[in-house]
């Protein structure tokens, strides 16, 4: 597995290096990049990823991990509202134990 924090000394990594580091297929990296979900640079026709930016992106993906919906609501006022609005009415809070 490629360690993107060490690498070849270059500030940038390739699609294959990022895919190897994340243990995903390169096509997944291309798809997420195309959707704008992974920060990247396009140099000509080639995609490159800045090591430090990818590390920050990964850290930001971890934020909120393991928090309950109520804890998220206190740190991001719209999160709970947004999440519950997307649920079918039958799953919204009804006051019964076990409901959201």
N, CA and C of each residue as an Amber inpcrd file, in Angstrom:
protein
   300
   0.8380000  -1.1760000   0.0000000   0.0000000   0.0000000   0.0000000
   0.8880000   1.2460000   0.0000000   0.5320000   2.2130000  -0.7910000
   1.2550000   3.4700000  -0.8720000   0.9660000   4.3160000   0.3550000
   1.9900000   4.8950000   0.9540000   1.8080000   5.8380000   2.0520000
   1.9300000   7.2300000   1.4540000   0.8120000   7.9330000   1.3140000
   0.8650000   9.2260000   0.6280000   1.6080000  10.2840000   1.4230000
   1.8160000  10.0520000   2.7100000   2.5620000  11.0350000   3.4830000
   4.0620000  10.9290000   3.2310000   4.5270000   9.8060000   2.7220000
   5.9510000   9.6080000   2.4450000   6.2290000   9.7780000   0.9530000
   5.7810000   8.8180000   0.1680000   5.8490000   8.8930000  -1.2840000
   7.2240000   9.1060000  -1.8730000   7.2190000   9.6420000  -3.0810000
   8.4400000   9.8110000  -3.8580000   9.0890000  11.1700000  -3.6360000
   8.5380000  11.9600000  -2.7250000   9.0780000  13.2850000  -2.4990000
   8.3090000  14.3600000  -3.2460000   7.4670000  13.9620000  -4.1790000
   6.6500000  14.9190000  -4.9130000   5.4940000  15.3670000  -4.0370000
   5.0850000  16.6070000  -4.2050000   3.9570000  17.1500000  -3.4560000
   2.6380000  16.5670000  -3.9510000   2.6520000  16.0110000  -5.1490000
   1.4320000  15.5180000  -5.7780000   1.4570000  14.0080000  -5.9530000
   0.2630000  13.4060000  -5.9160000   0.1370000  11.9770000  -6.1600000
  -0.8170000  11.7460000  -7.3290000  -0.7330000  10.5670000  -7.9090000
  -1.5500000  10.2120000  -9.0670000  -2.8410000   9.5120000  -8.6170000
  -3.7170000   9.2840000  -9.5720000  -4.9570000   8.5480000  -9.3210000
  -4.6360000   7.1630000  -8.7560000  -3.6950000   6.4710000  -9.3690000
  -3.3510000   5.1190000  -8.9040000  -2.7740000   5.1240000  -7.4990000
  -1.9510000   6.1040000  -7.1800000  -1.3830000   6.1850000  -5.8320000
  -2.4750000   6.4570000  -4.7960000  -3.4080000   7.3520000  -5.1280000
  -4.5010000   7.6440000  -4.2100000  -5.4090000   6.4260000  -4.0470000
  -5.7150000   5.7680000  -5.1370000  -6.5570000   4.5660000  -5.0770000
  -5.8960000   3.4930000  -4.2200000  -4.6110000   3.3160000  -4.3950000
  -3.8750000   2.3270000  -3.6040000  -3.9230000   2.6970000  -2.1240000
  -3.7100000   3.9580000  -1.8140000  -3.7180000   4.4230000  -0.4300000
  -5.0910000   4.2200000   0.2170000  -6.1620000   4.5130000  -0.5310000
  -7.5190000   4.3810000   0.0020000  -8.0660000   2.9610000  -0.1040000
  -7.2980000   2.1040000  -0.7900000  -7.7040000   0.7120000  -1.0230000
  -9.0250000   0.6320000  -1.7850000  -9.0880000   1.4180000  -2.8420000
 -10.2360000   1.4010000  -3.7520000  -9.7030000   1.2580000  -5.1650000
 -10.5970000   1.0330000  -6.1040000 -10.1920000   0.9430000  -7.5030000
 -10.0270000   2.3460000  -8.0720000  -9.1160000   2.5210000  -9.0320000
  -8.9270000   3.8390000  -9.6440000 -10.2170000   4.4210000 -10.2280000
 -11.1090000   3.5800000 -10.7360000 -12.3530000   4.0890000 -11.3050000
 -13.1800000   4.8140000 -10.2510000 -13.1140000   4.3450000  -8.9990000
 -13.8280000   5.0080000  -7.9010000 -13.2850000   6.4210000  -7.6990000
 -11.9590000   6.5460000  -7.7480000 -11.3290000   7.8650000  -7.5970000
 -11.7760000   8.7790000  -8.7310000 -11.7830000   8.2670000  -9.9690000
 -12.2380000   9.0620000 -11.1120000 -13.6890000   9.5000000 -10.9300000
 -14.5520000   8.6040000 -10.4930000 -15.9670000   8.9300000 -10.3220000
 -16.1620000   9.9970000  -9.2530000 -15.5130000   9.8410000  -8.1290000
 -15.6520000  10.8180000  -7.0380000 -15.0430000  12.1590000  -7.4230000
 -13.9730000  12.1320000  -8.1830000 -13.3540000  13.3680000  -8.6500000
 -14.2890000  14.0860000  -9.6170000 -14.8720000  13.3430000 -10.5400000
 -15.7890000  13.9110000 -11.5200000 -16.9810000  14.5760000 -10.8340000
 -17.4390000  13.9920000  -9.7170000 -18.5610000  14.5450000  -8.9600000
 -18.1480000  15.7120000  -8.0630000 -16.8420000  15.9840000  -8.0080000
 -16.3390000  17.0750000  -7.1700000 -16.2330000  16.7060000  -5.7020000
 -16.1940000  15.4240000  -5.4020000 -16.1460000  14.9660000  -4.0160000
 -14.7380000  14.7970000  -3.4730000 -13.7440000  14.7860000  -4.3390000
 -12.3480000  14.6850000  -3.9160000 -11.6160000  15.9120000  -4.4620000
 -10.9150000  16.6570000  -3.5940000 -10.1630000  17.8170000  -4.0800000
  -9.0260000  17.3730000  -4.9980000  -8.8900000  18.0500000  -6.1210000
  -7.9010000  17.6230000  -7.1130000  -7.4510000  18.8040000  -7.9660000
  -6.4180000  18.5480000  -8.7340000  -5.9200000  19.4890000  -9.7320000
  -5.9280000  18.7770000 -11.0680000  -6.2160000  19.5090000 -12.1060000
  -6.1420000  18.9280000 -13.4380000  -5.0010000  19.6370000 -14.1560000
  -3.9980000  18.8680000 -14.5180000  -2.8280000  19.4000000 -15.2190000
  -2.8760000  18.8050000 -16.6150000  -3.3040000  19.6180000 -17.5670000
  -3.5610000  19.0870000 -18.9000000  -4.7240000  18.1260000 -18.7980000
  -4.5100000  16.8900000 -19.1920000  -5.5480000  15.8630000 -19.0770000
  -5.3410000  14.9640000 -17.8640000  -4.2930000  15.2440000 -17.0850000
  -3.9550000  14.3780000 -15.9520000  -4.5080000  14.9350000 -14.6460000
  -5.0070000  14.0350000 -13.8020000  -5.4570000  14.4140000 -12.4690000
  -4.3140000  14.2290000 -11.4870000  -4.1810000  15.1870000 -10.5980000
  -3.1930000  15.0930000  -9.5320000  -3.8520000  15.5300000  -8.2400000
  -3.3320000  15.0040000  -7.1400000  -3.8720000  15.2820000  -5.8280000
  -2.7310000  15.7580000  -4.9300000  -2.9210000  16.9020000  -4.2930000
  -1.9040000  17.4290000  -3.3770000  -1.9760000  16.6160000  -2.0790000
  -0.8430000  16.0780000  -1.6710000  -0.7930000  15.2170000  -0.4870000
  -1.4410000  15.8860000   0.7360000  -1.0600000  17.1060000   1.0240000
  -1.5720000  17.7900000   2.2170000  -3.0770000  18.0260000   2.1230000
  -3.5730000  18.3120000   0.9320000  -5.0050000  18.5380000   0.7560000
  -5.7850000  17.2510000   0.9540000  -5.2570000  16.1450000   0.4620000
  -5.9180000  14.8520000   0.6430000  -5.9490000  14.4750000   2.1220000
  -4.8600000  14.7190000   2.8400000  -4.8390000  14.4260000   4.2740000
  -5.8950000  15.2520000   5.0060000  -6.0220000  16.5390000   4.6610000
  -7.0420000  17.3940000   5.2780000  -8.4430000  16.9330000   4.8980000
  -8.6320000  16.5300000   3.6370000  -9.9250000  16.0350000   3.1750000
 -10.3200000  14.7890000   3.9690000  -9.3700000  13.8880000   4.1670000
  -9.6540000  12.6760000   4.9380000 -10.0100000  13.0130000   6.3830000
  -9.3030000  13.9740000   6.9750000  -9.6120000  14.3840000   8.3470000
 -11.0120000  14.9770000   8.4200000 -11.3830000  15.7630000   7.4210000
 -12.7180000  16.3720000   7.4270000 -13.8080000  15.3270000   7.2650000
 -13.4850000  14.2270000   6.5810000 -14.4480000  13.1430000   6.4180000
 -14.6970000  12.4370000   7.7520000 -13.7130000  12.4760000   8.6470000
 -13.8320000  11.8220000   9.9480000 -14.6310000  12.6500000  10.9380000
 -14.7290000  13.9460000  10.7330000 -15.4260000  14.8080000  11.6810000
 -16.8850000  14.3850000  11.7830000 -17.3590000  14.2820000  12.9930000
 -18.7330000  13.8940000  13.2200000 -18.9350000  12.3970000  13.2860000
 -17.8830000  11.6270000  13.0100000 -17.9990000  10.1770000  13.0330000
 -18.3210000   9.7170000  14.4470000 -19.3520000   8.9130000  14.5820000
 -19.7180000   8.3640000  15.8780000 -20.5920000   9.2720000  16.7200000
 -20.9620000  10.4360000  16.2090000 -21.8230000  11.3270000  16.9670000
 -23.2810000  10.9580000  16.7400000 -24.0800000  11.1680000  17.7750000
 -25.5110000  10.9390000  17.6180000 -26.1060000  12.1000000  16.8370000
 -27.3280000  11.9230000  16.3650000 -28.0010000  12.9660000  15.6110000
 -28.1810000  14.2170000  16.4600000 -28.4580000  14.0540000  17.7670000
 -28.6160000  15.2130000  18.6520000 -27.3070000  15.9690000  18.8290000
 -26.1850000  15.2460000  18.9050000 -24.8770000  15.9000000  19.0170000
 -24.5570000  16.6620000  17.7400000 -24.9110000  16.0990000  16.6060000
 -24.6720000  16.7890000  15.3380000 -25.5150000  18.0540000  15.2820000
 -26.7410000  17.9820000  15.7790000 -27.6200000  19.1410000  15.7520000
 -27.0140000  20.3030000  16.5370000 -26.3390000  20.0110000  17.6430000
 -25.7720000  21.0760000  18.4480000 -24.5580000  21.7090000  17.7710000
 -23.8810000  20.9820000  16.9090000 -22.7210000  21.5440000  16.2320000
 -23.0650000  22.0880000  14.8500000 -24.1810000  21.6350000  14.2950000
 -24.5840000  22.0770000  12.9670000 -26.1110000  22.1110000  12.9460000
 -26.6900000  23.2410000  13.2400000 -28.1200000  23.3920000  13.4240000
 -29.0040000  22.8220000  12.3370000 -28.5260000  22.7750000  11.1140000
 -29.3830000  22.2960000  10.0340000 -29.2570000  20.8060000   9.7860000
 -28.2570000  20.1580000  10.3460000 -28.0120000  18.7540000  10.0240000
 -29.1940000  17.8590000  10.3750000 -29.7050000  17.9630000  11.5980000
 -30.7920000  17.0820000  12.0120000 -32.0460000  17.3620000  11.1910000
 -32.3560000  18.6310000  11.0050000 -33.5370000  19.0000000  10.2220000
 -33.4250000  18.4450000   8.8080000 -32.2640000  18.6310000   8.2000000
 -32.0390000  18.1620000   6.8330000 -32.1610000  16.6450000   6.7460000
 -31.5580000  15.9440000   7.6960000 -31.5990000  14.4860000   7.6750000
 -33.0100000  13.9540000   7.8780000 -33.7500000  14.5420000   8.8190000
 -35.0860000  14.0230000   9.0940000 -36.0750000  14.4060000   8.0090000
 -35.8580000  15.5170000   7.3140000 -36.7460000  15.8880000   6.2150000
 -36.6430000  14.8870000   5.0720000 -35.5040000  14.2650000   4.9200000
 -35.3050000  13.3190000   3.8420000 -35.8950000  11.9410000   4.1450000
 -36.2340000  11.7030000   5.4020000 -36.8200000  10.4200000   5.7830000
 -38.3020000  10.3960000   5.4190000 -38.8240000   9.2260000   5.0800000
 -40.2720000   9.1130000   4.8790000 -40.9920000   9.4860000   6.1780000
 -42.1910000  10.0150000   6.0790000 -42.9410000  10.4670000   7.2480000
 -43.0660000   9.3840000   8.3070000 -43.1910000   8.1240000   7.8940000
 -43.3540000   7.0310000   8.8460000 -42.1220000   6.8240000   9.7320000
 -40.9550000   7.3500000   9.3190000 -39.7230000   7.1990000  10.0940000
 -39.4150000   8.4100000  10.9600000 -40.1680000   9.4890000  10.7760000
 -39.8950000  10.6980000  11.5610000 -40.3410000  10.5200000  12.9930000
 -39.8640000  11.3970000  13.8610000 -40.1140000  11.2860000  15.2860000
 -41.6090000  11.3050000  15.5750000 -42.0570000  10.2720000  16.2560000
 -43.4610000  10.1770000  16.6510000 -43.6030000  10.1500000  18.1490000
 -42.4950000  10.2010000  18.8450000 -42.5300000  10.1690000  20.3000000
 -42.4200000   8.7680000  20.8660000 -42.3910000   7.7570000  20.0140000
 -42.2760000   6.3880000  20.4910000 -40.8090000   6.0250000  20.6930000
 -40.5470000   5.1800000  21.6460000 -39.1810000   4.7330000  21.9040000
 -38.6230000   4.0270000  20.6580000 -37.3940000   4.3730000  20.2960000
 -36.7490000   3.7610000  19.1460000 -36.8940000   4.5960000  17.8820000
 -37.7350000   5.6130000  17.9030000 -37.8710000   6.4930000  16.7470000
 -36.7440000   7.4990000  16.7230000 -36.5500000   8.1000000  15.5850000
 -35.5200000   9.1390000  15.4490000 -36.0250000  10.3860000  16.1230000
